[in-house]
Amino acid sequence: MSGIFGVVSKEDCIDLLLYGTDYHSHLGTEYGGMAVYGDEIVRQIHNISQSQFKSKFFEESRTLKGNKGIGVISAFDEQPIYLNSSFGPFCIATNGLIENLDELAAELFSQGISFSEVSKGPVNLTELVAKLITCGDSLVDGIEKALVRIKGSCSLLLLNKDGIYAARDKLGYNTLTVGAKDGAWAVTTETCAFPNLGFEVKKYVGPGEIVKITEQGMETVIPAKSCSQICSFLWIYTGFPASSYEDINVEIVRERSGRFLAARDKGLDIDVVSGIPDSGVAHALGYAMESGHPFRRPLVKYTPGYGRSYTPLLQKTRDLIATMKLVPIKEIIKGNRIVICDDSIVRGTQLKNFTVKKLWNSGAREVHARIACPPLLFPCRYSLSTRTVYELVARRAIRDIEKKDPEDISAYINSQTPQYEKMVKWIEKDIGLTSLKFQTVYDMVKAIGLPKENICLHCWTGEGLDYCKKKENKV
């Protein structure tokens, strides 16, 4: 999970690039990078695991000059990558996860192509994409062929002397949006980067589409594919509240999600509705609006010092952030029956050890959890959120119930079955809750507002690509 931002201006673009990239700080924790094209390409990369993007780049940015540039906040590899190719020098930044990374790297190795960039894996993902692009007949041909060959997801920005090429992954799992203002064009993962910089949305880039941005404007060089399956978790958790994808705002979806949770909770007698900061807050606001119970903040996040506990790669780091960032307010908690709304339960450790325990220890009378998505049953194939089924609390519940790892878990996916109810009760007991309910797939899709076939639901149902594959086979 990373965030990418690019800008082309008729004047110097450095401030726009710095602050536009910084608006993606919620998407990555490891590396930040910028590349600017003035007289030549100048690239900067810093480790931001213990600092904020702005604090690392602000002073250095004062020495940069150029009218076009790209920036990235990355969860894994160092980027942007610089390459001097037969097409001339370029820099590239990516957002995604390549399932067949090892296979593609082995193929390039067999052709005598080497890799030099630092990586936490076998090769730097972004460098691999750059090398794939150079195998094409042109930059555009190389980008198009690379997107076809990649299994998983990869959206990218490529900066060269002509401008910025922006390409969205072939399934549209990740997002890219183009905006404009007087004298400048920009492209972004998160549209929350636009309002305060004066940009207005001009185009939501389609799946597999490649656009080129110059000082004169934007043109589509490869049209969008007909089928998309955007990540539903963008609205439920990973996206910033002020962002929109496919012209659907994140905050509004979360409010609708909370309303649907409350609508299925008639008769629950409680005193306080709360949301786990930050992404659970809007779900809780929707719940409070629908239920009529007051929204209060028994847990507050110490925002200046701690980011998301979901994005770091190490469990030890996630636990430390989860421990420190939420501060309980005993005066609101003590003696009250509390509903806590959260975006999801992945491993269950943070909710159990660092949230629910704080509420009980502060004197809560009841703690009910309402989760804005169904139980996660499959690891994500397109980002670094979860990599194995063994991490997932719902799978732990199934293993304990079945005393084995069953091949067929369809009964646990269906929220109307006794098996599903057993799984939820197991999680409820394990975490130490008075009660637990998850959002249904149906209500989650309805809250987002797109057709089900255009949303990736793989984490919950094990499906996600079937519709596009079937549609492609019919053509």
C-alpha positions in Angstrom: 0.0 0.0 0.0 1.5 3.3 -1.2 0.4 6.7 -2.3 1.6 8.5 -5.5 1.3 12.1 -6.6 2.5 13.9 -9.7 2.2 17.5 -11.0 3.1 19.4 -14.1 3.0 23.2 -13.9 3.8 26.1 -16.2 5.8 27.5 -13.2 7.9 25.9 -10.5 6.0 22.9 -9.0 8.0 22.1 -5.9 5.5 23.3 -3.3 2.6 21.5 -5.0 4.6 18.3 -5.2 5.8 18.4 -1.6 2.3 19.0 -0.1 0.5 16.9 -2.6 2.7 13.9 -1.8 2.4 14.6 2.0 -1.4 14.2 1.7 -0.6 10.4 1.2 1.1 10.0 4.6 -1.8 7.7 5.8 -0.9 5.1 3.1 2.8 4.3 3.9 5.2 4.2 6.8 8.6 3.2 5.4 9.9 5.4 2.6 9.2 8.7 1.0 10.6 10.0 -2.3 10.4 12.8 -4.8 11.8 13.2 -8.3 11.8 16.6 -10.1 12.5 17.4 -13.7 14.1 20.8 -14.3 17.4 21.0 -16.2 17.7 17.3 -15.4 16.0 14.8 -13.1 16.8 15.2 -9.4 15.7 12.4 -7.1 15.4 12.2 -3.2 14.5 9.2 -1.1 14.3 9.1 2.7 13.4 6.6 5.4 10.3 8.0 7.1 9.6 5.1 9.5 10.4 7.4 12.5 9.4 10.7 11.1 6.9 12.6 8.9 7.3 13.1 5.2 7.4 16.9 5.5 10.1 16.9 8.2 12.4 14.9 6.0 11.8 16.7 2.7 11.0 20.3 3.5 14.5 21.8 3.8 15.8 19.8 0.8 12.8 20.8 -1.3 13.9 24.4 -1.0 16.9 23.6 -3.2 14.9 21.9 -5.9 13.7 23.5 -9.1 11.5 22.2 -11.9 8.1 22.4 -13.4 7.2 18.7 -13.2 7.7 16.0 -10.6 6.4 12.8 -9.0 6.3 11.9 -5.3 5.6 8.7 -3.4 5.0 7.5 0.2 5.8 3.8 0.2 4.9 1.0 2.6 7.7 -1.3 1.4 10.4 -0.5 -1.3 12.5 2.6 -1.8 11.2 4.7 -4.7 11.0 6.6 -7.1 13.4 4.6 -9.3 15.6 6.4 -11.8 16.6 4.7 -15.1 18.5 5.9 -18.1 17.0 3.9 -20.9 16.9 3.8 -24.7 13.9 6.0 -24.4 15.9 8.6 -22.4 16.1 9.1 -18.6 12.9 8.6 -16.6 11.7 8.2 -13.0 8.9 5.9 -11.9 6.8 5.5 -8.8 4.3 2.6 -8.2 1.5 1.6 -6.0 0.6 -2.1 -5.8 1.7 -5.7 -5.2 2.9 -8.0 -7.9 2.0 -11.7 -7.2 4.3 -13.0 -10.0 7.3 -10.8 -8.9 9.7 -13.7 -8.6 8.7 -15.2 -12.0 9.1 -11.9 -13.8 12.4 -11.2 -12.1 13.8 -14.6 -13.1 12.8 -14.0 -16.7 14.7 -10.7 -16.7 17.7 -12.3 -15.0 17.7 -14.9 -17.8 17.9 -12.0 -20.3 21.0 -10.6 -18.6 19.1 -7.8 -16.9 20.4 -6.9 -13.4 18.8 -5.1 -10.4 20.6 -2.6 -8.2 18.1 -0.8 -6.0 17.7 -1.6 -2.3 14.8 -3.9 -1.5 13.3 -5.8 1.4 12.3 -8.6 -1.0 14.1 -10.4 -3.8 14.0 -7.3 -6.0 12.7 -3.8 -5.7 9.1 -4.0 -7.1 9.3 -0.5 -8.7 12.7 -1.2 -10.3 11.3 -4.4 -11.8 8.4 -2.5 -13.4 10.8 0.0 -14.8 12.9 -2.8 -16.4 9.7 -4.3 -17.8 8.8 -1.0 -19.4 12.2 -0.7 -21.1 11.4 -4.0 -22.9 8.7 -2.3 -24.9 9.0 -0.6 -28.3 8.2 2.8 -26.7 7.4 4.1 -23.2 3.7 3.8 -23.7 4.1 0.3 -25.3 6.3 -0.8 -22.4 3.8 0.5 -19.8 0.9 -1.2 -21.5 2.7 -4.5 -21.9 4.0 -4.4 -18.3 0.4 -3.9 -16.9 -0.8 -6.9 -18.9 2.0 -9.1 -17.6 1.7 -8.2 -14.0 -0.5 -10.5 -11.8 -1.8 -8.6 -8.9 -2.0 -4.8 -9.1 0.3 -2.0 -10.1 -0.6 1.7 -10.8 2.3 4.0 -11.7 3.5 7.4 -12.5 6.4 7.9 -15.0 8.2 11.2 -15.2 10.4 12.2 -18.2 11.2 15.3 -20.2 7.8 15.2 -22.0 5.7 15.2 -18.8 4.1 12.5 -16.7 2.5 9.2 -17.8 -0.1 7.9 -15.4 -1.3 4.3 -15.6 -3.9 2.6 -13.5 -3.7 -1.2 -13.0 -5.6 -3.3 -15.4 -8.4 -4.2 -12.9 -8.7 -0.7 -11.4 -8.0 -2.2 -8.0 -6.0 0.9 -7.1 -7.0 4.4 -8.0 -5.7 7.4 -9.9 -7.4 10.7 -10.4 -6.4 13.7 -12.5 -7.1 17.2 -11.4 -6.4 20.7 -12.8 -6.2 24.3 -11.8 -5.0 27.4 -13.6 -1.5 26.7 -14.9 -1.1 23.2 -13.5 -2.3 19.6 -13.8 -1.9 16.8 -11.2 -2.5 13.1 -10.7 -3.1 11.5 -7.4 -3.9 8.3 -5.5 -6.0 10.3 -3.0 -8.2 13.1 -4.0 -7.9 14.6 -0.5 -4.6 16.1 -1.9 -6.6 18.4 -4.3 -8.9 20.8 -2.4 -6.3 22.7 -0.4 -3.9 22.9 -3.3 -6.7 24.4 -5.5 -7.2 21.4 -7.9 -10.5 20.2 -9.1 -11.1 16.6 -10.3 -11.2 16.3 -14.1 -11.0 12.6 -14.6 -11.0 9.3 -12.7 -8.5 7.2 -14.6 -10.1 3.9 -15.7 -8.7 0.4 -15.3 -5.7 -0.2 -17.6 -5.9 3.4 -18.9 -2.8 5.4 -19.6 -2.9 9.2 -19.7 -0.2 11.8 -20.4 0.0 15.1 -18.5 1.9 18.1 -19.8 1.8 21.8 -19.4 -0.9 22.0 -22.0 -3.2 19.5 -20.3 -4.1 15.8 -20.3 -4.6 13.3 -23.1 -5.5 9.6 -23.0 -2.9 7.5 -24.9 -4.4 4.1 -24.0 -8.1 3.9 -23.3 -9.6 2.3 -20.3 -10.7 -1.4 -20.1 -14.4 -2.1 -19.9 -14.2 -4.0 -16.6 -13.0 -2.9 -13.1 -12.9 -4.4 -9.7 -11.8 -1.6 -7.3 -10.8 -2.4 -3.8 -13.7 -2.1 -1.4 -11.4 -1.6 1.6 -10.5 1.9 0.2 -13.9 3.1 1.4 -14.1 1.0 4.5 -10.6 1.6 5.9 -7.6 2.6 3.9 -8.8 5.8 2.2 -8.8 9.2 3.8 -12.3 10.6 4.6 -12.0 13.6 2.3 -11.1 11.4 -0.7 -13.4 10.1 -3.4 -13.0 7.1 -5.7 -15.1 6.7 -8.8 -16.8 9.9 -7.6 -17.9 8.3 -4.3 -16.8 10.0 -1.1 -15.2 7.9 1.6 -16.8 9.7 4.6 -20.3 9.3 3.1 -19.8 5.6 2.5 -18.7 5.1 6.1 -21.7 7.0 7.4 -24.0 4.8 5.3 -22.1 1.8 6.6 -22.7 2.8 10.2 -26.4 3.4 9.5 -26.7 -0.2 8.1 -25.0 -1.6 11.1 -27.5 0.2 13.4 -30.5 -0.8 11.3 -29.7 -4.5 12.0 -29.2 -3.7 15.7 -32.7 -2.6 16.7 -33.4 -3.1 20.4 -29.9 -2.9 21.7 -29.9 -0.8 24.8 -26.7 1.2 25.1 -25.5 4.6 26.5 -22.7 5.6 24.2 -21.7 5.1 20.5 -18.0 5.5 19.7 -15.6 4.9 16.8 -12.1 3.6 17.0 -10.0 6.4 15.7 -9.5 7.3 13.0 -11.3 5.2 10.4 -14.0 3.9 12.8 -15.3 7.3 13.6 -17.4 7.9 10.6 -18.9 4.4 10.9 -19.9 5.3 14.4 -21.4 8.6 13.4 -23.6 6.8 11.0 -24.6 4.3 13.7 -25.4 7.2 16.1 -27.5 9.0 13.5 -29.5 5.9 12.7 -29.9 4.6 16.3 -30.5 7.9 18.0 -27.9 7.1 20.7 -25.3 9.8 21.5 -21.9 9.7 19.9 -19.0 10.2 22.4 -15.3 9.7 22.5 -14.2 7.2 25.2 -11.0 6.6 23.4 -9.0 9.4 21.7 -6.0 9.1 19.4 -2.8 11.0 20.2 -2.6 12.1 16.6 0.7 14.1 16.6 2.8 11.1 17.5 1.2 7.9 16.1 0.0 6.9 12.7 -1.8 3.8 11.6 -1.1 0.5 13.4 -2.2 -1.4 10.3 0.5 -0.4 7.9 3.8 -1.3 9.6 5.2 -4.7 8.5 6.3 -5.9 11.9 3.8 -7.1 14.5 5.9 -5.7 17.3 5.7 -2.2 15.7 1.9 -2.6 15.2 1.5 -3.5 18.8 3.5 -0.6 20.1 1.5 1.9 18.0 -1.7 0.3 19.1 -0.7 0.5 22.8 0.4 4.1 22.7 -1.9 5.9 20.4 -5.3 5.4 22.0 -5.9 7.2 25.3 -9.0 6.2 27.4 -11.2 8.8 29.0 -12.5 7.1 32.2 -15.0 9.8 32.9 -16.9 8.8 29.7 -16.3 5.1 30.0 -17.1 4.2 33.6 -20.5 2.6 34.1 -21.6 3.0 30.5 -22.8 0.4 27.9 -20.7 1.2 24.9 -20.9 0.3 21.2 -17.5 0.6 19.5 -17.5 0.8 15.7 -14.4 -0.3 13.8 -13.5 -0.7 10.2 -12.4 -4.4 10.4 -11.0 -7.1 12.6 -7.9 -8.6 10.9 -5.7 -10.4 13.4 -7.8 -9.4 16.4 -4.8 -8.7 18.6 -5.1 -4.9 18.7 -8.9 -4.8 19.4 -8.5 -7.4 22.1 -5.3 -6.3 23.8 -5.2 -2.5 23.2 -8.8 -1.3 22.8 -11.3 -3.6 24.6 -9.1 -4.1 27.6 -8.7 -0.3 28.0 -12.5 0.0 28.1 -13.0 -2.8 30.7 -10.1 -1.5 32.8 -11.7 2.0 32.8 -15.0 0.6 34.2 -17.2 0.0 31.1 -20.4 -1.9 32.0 -20.8 -3.5 28.5 -18.7 -3.4 25.4 -20.4 -4.2 22.0 -18.4 -4.2 18.8 -19.9 -3.5 15.4 -17.6 -4.0 12.5 -18.0 -2.3 9.1 -17.0 -5.2 6.9 -17.6 -9.0 7.1 -15.1 -11.3 8.7 -11.8 -11.4 6.8 -11.3 -14.9 5.5 -8.7 -14.6 2.8 -5.3 -12.8 2.6 -5.2 -9.8 0.2 -3.7 -10.6 -3.2 -3.1 -6.9 -4.1 -1.6 -5.2 -1.1 0.6 -5.9 1.9 -2.2 -5.9 4.5 -2.4 -9.6 5.2 -0.3 -12.3 3.6 -1.5 -15.7 5.1 -4.7 -17.2 6.3 -2.9 -17.9 9.6 -2.9 -14.2 10.5 -6.7 -13.9 10.3 -8.7 -14.2 13.5 -11.7 -15.6 11.6 -9.5 -18.5 10.3 -8.2 -19.1 13.8 -11.9 -19.5 14.9 -12.6 -21.9 12.1 -9.6 -24.0 12.9 -10.6 -24.2 16.6 -14.2 -25.1 15.7 -13.3 -27.7 13.1 -10.1 -28.9 14.8 -8.5 -28.7 11.4 -8.1 -26.4 8.4 -11.1 -27.2 6.2 -10.7 -26.8 2.4 -14.3 -25.7 2.0 -15.2 -22.7 4.2 -18.3 -21.6 2.2 -20.6 -22.2 5.2 -18.5 -19.6 7.2 -18.8 -17.0 4.4 -22.6 -17.1 4.4 -23.8 -15.0 7.3 -27.1 -16.9 7.5 -25.5 -20.3 8.6 -25.0 -21.8 12.0 -21.3 -22.1 11.2 -21.0 -18.4 10.7 -22.7 -17.7 14.0 -20.3 -20.1 15.7 -17.4 -18.3 14.2 -18.6 -14.9 15.3 -19.3 -16.1 18.8 -15.8 -17.6 19.0 -14.3 -14.2 18.0 -16.6 -12.4 20.4 -15.4 -14.6 23.3 -11.8 -14.5 22.3 -11.7 -10.7 22.2 -13.7 -10.3 25.4 -16.8 -8.5 24.1 -20.4 -8.4 25.4 -21.5 -8.8 21.8 -20.1 -8.7 18.3 -21.7 -8.2 14.9 -20.1 -7.8 11.4 -21.4 -6.0 8.4 -22.9 -8.2 5.7 -21.4 -8.3 2.2 -24.8 -7.1 0.9 -24.9 -4.0 3.2 -21.2 -3.2 2.5 -21.7 -3.2 -1.2 -24.9 -1.2 -0.8 -23.0 1.4 1.3 -20.3 1.8 -1.4 -22.9 2.2 -4.1 -21.2 0.4 -7.0 -22.4 -2.8 -8.7 -21.1 -5.8 -6.8 -19.3 -7.1 -9.9 -17.2 -3.9 -10.0 -15.9 -4.3 -6.4 -13.1 -6.6 -5.2 -14.5 -8.7 -2.4 -11.7 -11.3 -2.3 -10.8 -10.7 1.3 -14.3 -11.8 2.4 -15.5 -14.2 -0.2 -12.4 -15.5 -1.8 -13.6 -14.1 -5.1 -12.8 -10.9 -6.8 -11.5 -11.5 -10.3 -14.1 -13.9 -11.6 -16.4 -11.3 -13.2 -13.7 -9.6 -15.2 -12.2 -13.0 -16.3 -15.6 -14.3 -17.4 -16.3 -11.0 -19.3 -12.9 -11.2 -21.0 -13.5 -14.8 -22.1 -16.8 -13.9 -23.7 -15.3 -11.2 -25.9 
